[in-house]
Amino acid sequence: MKDTWEIKFGVMLTVLFVVSVVFVYINNSHNKDTNDKTSPNVQFSTSISKQSNSSFSLSDVAKHNTNNDCWYVINNNVYNVTNYLSIHSGGPQIMAQYCGKDATTAYNFVKKHGPRANSDLALLLIGTLRK
């Protein structure tokens, strides 16, 4: 017959193994979700319906200046980037500083903004800048 400590040790090892398996499963599921969000075919939801025929003034855009409600002007187009902040490869803080502002110079300055960034941005278009 096994000693009490051997039984307890066996139970602890079993629990540790089960917890490790669950952790790996959850972590892999999270990584899959994150990769899905950043895939080129992702559909971003915005706080308003896509209104590419709408026009907004810079003062309209300026009202959307928080991480929870973030609009940009880039090349005279208006984008709702709120839901993109958290998945931006450069981190949300880089984008957040331009919420409610014209980010054209900053966006065009970054050489890494290539076809992928432009296609993601196109999904976030809500209108044009009214002069």
Buried (B, 14 or more C-beta within 10 A) or exposed (E): EEEEEEEEEEEEEEEEEEEEEEEEEEEEEEEEEEEEEEEEEBEBEBEEEBBEEBEBEBEBBBEBBEEEEBBBBBEEBBBBBBBBBEBBEEEBEEBBEBBBBBBBEBBEEEEEBEEEBEEBBEBBBBBBBBE
